[in-house]
Amino acid sequence: MSYLNYKNRVVEPIEFPNNAYADLMALVTNYNLSNEATNAMIHFFNEHSNLPLSSLPKNAKKGHELMEKMKIPTLTSKKHKILTHNYTCREKAYSEQYTGNWWKNTETSLPDGSKLLSIILYSNATTTDTLGKSSLHPIYISIGNISTKRRNKSDAKQLLGYLPILKAKDKFEKKSKDFKKLVLI
């Protein structure tokens, strides 16, 4: 089956080449797997499948590129059911910030030429030694209109600094009001 595109050229629909490819990319999307994990799965499959030609993409990047070309809305963002309202039985679904009604309404209320920018600050504990005994809490900044699957890539975020990790010298200090107050700040 062929389709006409916007320039009236005949184009073939873009599809996964096979079921194994489609199933792999469904796993990657459903479980938000990193490129590194995806590449490890592809390598494992290719090493143990005994097939002369792999039915999977060369790497995660190639798989994502194919999915971007497919333009399937369910593959580009995930919706998560948050709440079902009893009075209307409608579900509220959230995915990317910039796809929500608030974003749309706010953008339309801005003066001509103005743009909406969402800034996200977040922290995630990370270990700094091979034994896992030392850790830091880096603070990152990113922009809300970068898709979630891209936002945690190194070129889509910036390290601002580190949150201090407070440790009490003994159990009495740990239970003191002053220490508890500092921990909450």
Secondary structure, 3 states (H helix, E strand, C coil): CCEECCCCCEECCCCCCCHHHHHHHHHHHHCCCCHHHHHHHHHHHHHHCCCCCCCCCCCHHHHHHHHHHHCCHHHHCCCEEEEECCCCCCEEEECCHHHCHHHHHHHHHCCCCCCCCCEEEEECCEECCCCCCCEEEEEEEEECCCCHHHHCCHHHEEEEEEECCCCCCCHHHHHCHHHHHHHHC
